[in-house]
Amino acid sequence: MLIHILIGALLGTLAGLGTGGGSLLVLWLTLIQGMDQPTARTVNLMFFLPCALIAGIAHLRQGAIDYRKLLLPTVCGCVAAAVFTALGKQMDTDRLRKLFGVLLIFTSFRELSYRPRKPK
């Protein structure tokens, strides 16, 4: 039980920092805990919502959110989420796992090779 609390706290911290704590949670639940994919996705969503809410409030208090820049990505993200949720329901679980693995590998390489742009 203590290990679950520690893992949850660690992944919550990583999610709050925007470093993929939710993705790691899905891996933990499916690979280590043996949870089925649909349940792991649901747990991940329930895990992510409070983390996102707390991080959003913190950024609002710091004045770090520009609403004009936020509108387009928010709308596009909602549309993409709806489309890919519908597609995901029709796909085989093994295929979804493989695609998720490819996404994680791609994201890892992108993050490892990231170089900040120099200001103009």
Helices and strands as residue ranges (DSSP letters): H 2-17, H 21-27, I 28-32, H 37-62, H 67-90, H 93-112
